[in-house]
Amino acid sequence: MKGYLYKEIKQNRVYIFLTALAALCAAFLPIIIIMLSEKTIAREAFLIFAQSGMIIRVFCIAAAFIASLTFQSMTMKGDDTKKWGYFVASNPKGIKGFICTKYAFVGALALLMFLLSAGFDLIFTLIANTVGGIGIVNAAKVFLVLFFIQLLYNSVELPLIIRFGAKVGNTVKLILAIIVSIIIALIFIFNPAGLASFISMAVMEGDFSAVPKLIKWLMPVVSMMLYVLSCLLSCRLYMKGVNGNYK
């Protein structure tokens, strides 16, 4: 397991750095964009941010977490070869050791994104509220929800990549992304049951009071359970992928 973990860290150190950079952008890119557009770094920039910068904040957070998901997917690159697959199968740690380490590393990247995003955003809100004299809410709850969404997404994507290879897996991911984008667009266009308004309030003000307590408890439990089950499924699918779809 230690050998596999060392391999993951060394092979994917660029994606670790990029994940940290994405977290930094999620917190500070919105105010940087406003400062550049208004050509000022003074208190006025923070006041403008409080008045009209929240939409920019929403898009920057979404873009940062999509980028983070992409980096997590890229950690699978290079592992979809028959040569590596047969080596894994013959290794004393076996397929289970490799797959469990891969899932642990991808999960750690998602956790790193959450922790850094929440930390950087806390620093930003402290600066903005102190310098600008405004009352921006920290987005830690939003980042926590996005962390569990990442686990759910990876629970679906990783078995597809392991079974069908990175190329097919990325194609399926693109299709899923398009479907999700269409659903989100329809939600904001038609606003069924005020769902779009709720999403906006949740992201911009961290207000999740409208969410039933049962769902608040179920989401983390279900996402983690599915992630574990996905790992076990991938262990069973691995050799089928090696023999059938890997290069």
N, C-alpha and C positions, 0 to 999 in steps of 0.2 A: 504494500500500500504506500509506503514512504517513497519507493521508487517512482510509482505512478504519480504521486503528488508532486514530487520534485520535477518530473517531466512536464506536468501541467503548468506549474508556476514558471518554469524556464521557457517553455514553448509559447506561453500566452502572456508574458510579462507586458507586452505592448498593449494588450486588451485590458490588463489591470490598470495601466496608466491612463488609457483612454476612458475607462469607466470613471476614474477619479476626475478626469477633465470634464466629462459629461455632467457629473454631480456639481462641479464648480459652475458650469454654465447654467444649470437649472436654477441656481441661486442668484448669480450675479449678472448673467447676460441681459436680463430685462432692463436693469438700471443702466447698464453700459450702453444699450441701444438707445435709450432715452437721452442719456448724456451726449451721445454722439449726434443724435438728431436735433437736440436743442442747443448743442455747442456750449454746454455749461456743466460743471461738476459741483456747483453750489447747491444750497438748500432747495432752490427752485426745481431742480431735477427730481428730487424726492417728492415734492408737492405734485408735480405733473404725474409722477408714477402713481401716487395715491389716487389721483383723479381719473386717469385714463390708461394707466399702464398695466392694469390687471389682466387684460386680454393678452397682452404680450407675455405676461408671466405664465398664463395658462399654456400658450403655445410653446414657450421655451421649456416648461416642465415636461409637456407631452413629447416634444422632440428629443429631449435629453433621455427620457426613459425608453423611447423607441430605439435610440442609438445604443443605449445600454443593452437592450434585448438583442440587437444586431451583433454586438461584441460577444455576448454569451453564445450566440449561434456560431460565430466564427471560431470558437474554441474547438469545434468539431472538425474544422478543416485540417486535412492531412491524415486523419485517423480512419478515413473510409477507403482503405486499401486492403487487398487480400493479404499482402505480405505482413502488414501490421496485425491484421485480424488473426492470422495463424500463429503469430508470435504470442499474442494475448492468450489464445486458446491453449498454447503449450506452456505458458508461464505458470510457475507454482501458485501465484496469486489468482490465476485464472480469470475468466470472463467477469465473474462477480466483482473481483477486486478492481478491475479496470473501470467497469460501469459505475460502481458505487463511488469511486474516486472522481470520475467525470461529473457525476451528479452533484457530489459534494462541492466540487470546484465551481460549477455553474451556479449552484445555490449561494456559495460564498460571494461570487461576483454580484449577484442580486442583492445580497445583504450589505455588501460594501457600498453599492449604489444608494441604498436606503440610508445607511448610517452617515455617509459623507454628505448626501443631499440635505438631510435633516440638520446636520451640524453646520454646513455652510449657510443654509437658509436661516438658522438661528442667529448666526453672526450678522448676516445681512439685515434681518429684521431689527436687531438691536441697534445697528448703525443707522438704519433708515428712521427708526422711531426716535433715536436720540438726536441725530443731526437734523432731520427733516421735521421733527415734532409731529409726526403722523402716527396713526395706530394700525400698522400693517400686522395681520395675524400670521404667525408662523405656520408653514405648510407641512409640518411633520406628520399630521394625520393623513394628509393626501399622499405623502411619500410612503407611508406604511401600507395604505390600500394598494398603491402601485406595486409595492414589493410582493404582496400576495397575488396580485394579478400576473406578475412576472412568473411566479411559481406555477400558477395555473397554465399559463401559456407554454412554459417549458415542459410541463407534464404532457402536453399534446405534441409539441414539436420534436423533442428529443427522441422519442421512440420512432417517429417517422424518419428522421435522419439516420438513426442506427439501423433501421430495417431496409430503407431504400437508398441510402447514400445521401451525401450533402446536397447534390444537385437536385434530386427529386424532392428532398426535404425542404429546400429553399423555395422550390416552385410551389409546394403546398403551403408554405408559410406566406408567400406572396398572395395566394388566393385567399387565405384566411384573413390577411391584413386588409385586402380589398373589401371582403364581406363585412368586416368589423367597421371599416371606414364608412361604408354605405349605411350601415345600421346607425352609426353615430350621427351621420349627416341627416338621416331621416328623423332621428330623435330631435335634433335642433330645428329642423324645418317644421315638423308637425307638433312637437312638444306634447306628446301624449301624457295625460295625467300630470302635467307640470314637471315632467322628468328633466327637461332641458334646464329649467330654472333651478331645480334641485342640484344638478351637476355643477352649474355655474356657482351656486352658493357654496357648495362643498369645496370646490377648488379654490375659489377666491377668498372665502372667509373661514374655511375649515369647519363649516357647520354641518355635522352629520347627525344632528338631533332627530331628523325625520326618518332615519334608518332604524327599523325595529331592532331591539336588542338581540333577538334570536339570530338575525342575519350578521350582526356584528361579531357574535361568537362563532357562527358557522363558517364564515369566510376563512379565517385563519386555519381552523381545524380541517376544513375540507381541502383547502389548497395544499396543506402539508401532507395530509393523507394521500391525496392524488399524486403528489410528487414522489412519495415513497412507493406507491403502487406502480407508478410510471417507471421507476428505477427497476423494480422487479420484473416488469413486462419487458423492458429493454434487455435485461439479462437473458431472457428466453428467446428474444428475437435476434440477438447479436449474430450468431452463426448463420442464420438464414440470410441476413443481410450480407455477410462476408461471402457466402457461397453464391448468392444470387445476383447481387447488384454492385458489389464493390469492384474496383478496378483491378 
